[in-house]
Amino acid sequence: MALPILSTPPAERRIHQVCELLDQARQHMEQVTSHLHLCEHAPTWPTATITDATTALDFRATTVELIKYARRHQCADTNPGRMRALLRLAVMCLDLWQMGKRYVCNPNIYALTLARRTARILHDTARWATTGQARYLLGQPT
């Protein structure tokens, strides 16, 4: 059963805007998880495009699984630096999801700018994790 506030056309537009940001984050995290060469115990990252609230909830659930994995998993193939980078990015994905949810539910209090800012920080940190170049964190051009 859908909430009545989320079935109005303005709310559907807001959901679409947030889903675009979440899908970009999913793509960045997919690149990072393949770059970090995690062990075989890592949860699988979703490859389906985030287009609606249902796939956004699946994205959140997978992000929570990834956070649990990065915090608790210990095996011989685990690199602590890679796990810290993965944990940092997964928490940023969760922050993005939270900011998007706040924007969809309360657009007069939480602006889309907050979600976009969180997405930019996630993008820059993902680029830093894959390239090792700090200039992405400093906002310098490529």
Protein Blocks (a to p, Z undefined) as FASTA:
>chain_A
ZZfklmpfklmmmmmmmmmmmmmmmmmmmmmmmmnopafkbccddfbdcfbfklmmmmmm
mmmmmmmmmmmgccfklcfklmmmmmmmmmmmmmmmmmmmmmmmmmmlmcfklmmmmmmm
mmmmmmmmmnopaklmnopaZZ
